[in-house]
Amino acid sequence: MIGIIDYGMGNLFSVSKALERLDVEYSIGDRPEQLEHADGLILPGVGAFPDAMKALGEHGFRQFILEKIDRGVPFYGICLGMQLLFESSEEGGFTEGLGVFEGTIKRFRGVTDAGMKYKVPHMGWNRLTLHHPGHFVLENVGEEYVYFVHSYVVETEDEDVLLATADYHREVPAIIGRGNVVASQFHPEKSGRAGIQLLDNFCSKVENRHVTRR
């Protein structure tokens, strides 16, 4: 069973509908005890980093997430849910994150080094560049287009966690992963075949099954 973490800032409907399409059993919980026995966890997220960290604390999920990750429970973060896994964010001032990965979250500058302005937020379909195509979450996923909506972007010196990137006037970490933890900056549930395949790969890891989505 997949547990979807509800801390008041996630698009629960679209994620749950995607899991239903995959015929995956799931449960939504707004307190740790409701998801204690989940075989895998998904952390969705929409909104501001400081508000999200506050909400995770109020719902009792901060320590719960870290303990589950430390125990090896498969974990998937989506959009803001990916950003929360890093050390800190500059959104609305400095805010500490969960610190699972090294790096910080910074706003897109909106201008290139050459002085060309570009639109913020980054919104639309961008093509993936795969860096570790052998990773389990990327099985049967190619360099396809996926859907992004975000104004803040991960900056990390740990290139080993960058499973895939996209180009939006700079390199954008698109999929990250290490051990039992994976996450995507884009919304897999809104990203067509490639996104559904990513979710299916994650769920397959949890349930020890294998299905190729076409």
Rosetta blueprint (number, residue, H / E / L):
1 M L
2 I E
3 G E
4 I E
5 I E
6 D L
7 Y L
8 G L
9 M L
10 G L
11 N L
12 L H
13 F H
14 S H
15 V H
16 S H
17 K H
18 A H
19 L H
20 E H
21 R H
22 L L
23 D L
24 V L
25 E L
26 Y E
27 S E
28 I E
29 G E
30 D L
31 R L
32 P H
33 E H
34 Q H
35 L L
36 E L
37 H L
38 A L
39 D L
40 G E
41 L E
42 I E
43 L E
44 P L
45 G L
46 V L
47 G L
48 A L
49 F H
50 P H
51 D H
52 A H
53 M H
54 K H
55 A H
56 L H
57 G H
58 E H
59 H L
60 G L
61 F H
62 R H
63 Q H
64 F H
65 I H
66 L H
67 E H
68 K H
69 I H
70 D H
71 R L
72 G L
73 V L
74 P L
75 F E
76 Y E
77 G E
78 I E
79 C L
80 L H
81 G H
82 M H
83 Q H
84 L L
85 L L
86 F E
87 E E
88 S E
89 S E
90 E L
91 E L
92 G L
93 G L
94 F L
95 T E
96 E E
97 G L
98 L L
99 G L
100 V L
101 F E
102 E E
103 G E
104 T E
105 I E
106 K E
107 R E
108 F L
109 R L
110 G L
111 V E
112 T L
113 D L
114 A L
115 G L
116 M L
117 K E
118 Y L
119 K L
120 V L
121 P L
122 H E
123 M E
124 G E
125 W E
126 N E
127 R E
128 L E
129 T E
130 L E
131 H L
132 H L
133 P L
134 G L
135 H L
136 F H
137 V H
138 L H
139 E L
140 N L
141 V L
142 G L
143 E L
144 E L
145 Y E
146 V E
147 Y E
148 F E
149 V E
150 H E
151 S L
152 Y E
153 V E
154 V E
155 E E
156 T L
157 E L
158 D L
159 E H
160 D H
161 V H
162 L E
163 L E
164 A E
165 T E
166 A E
167 D E
168 Y L
169 H L
170 R L
171 E E
172 V E
173 P E
174 A E
175 I E
176 I E
177 G E
178 R E
179 G L
180 N L
181 V E
182 V E
183 A E
184 S E
185 Q L
186 F L
187 H L
188 P H
189 E H
190 K H
191 S L
192 G H
193 R H
194 A H
195 G H
196 I H
197 Q H
198 L H
199 L H
200 D H
201 N H
202 F H
203 C H
204 S H
205 K H
206 V H
207 E H
208 N L
209 R L
210 H L
211 V L
212 T L
213 R L
214 R L
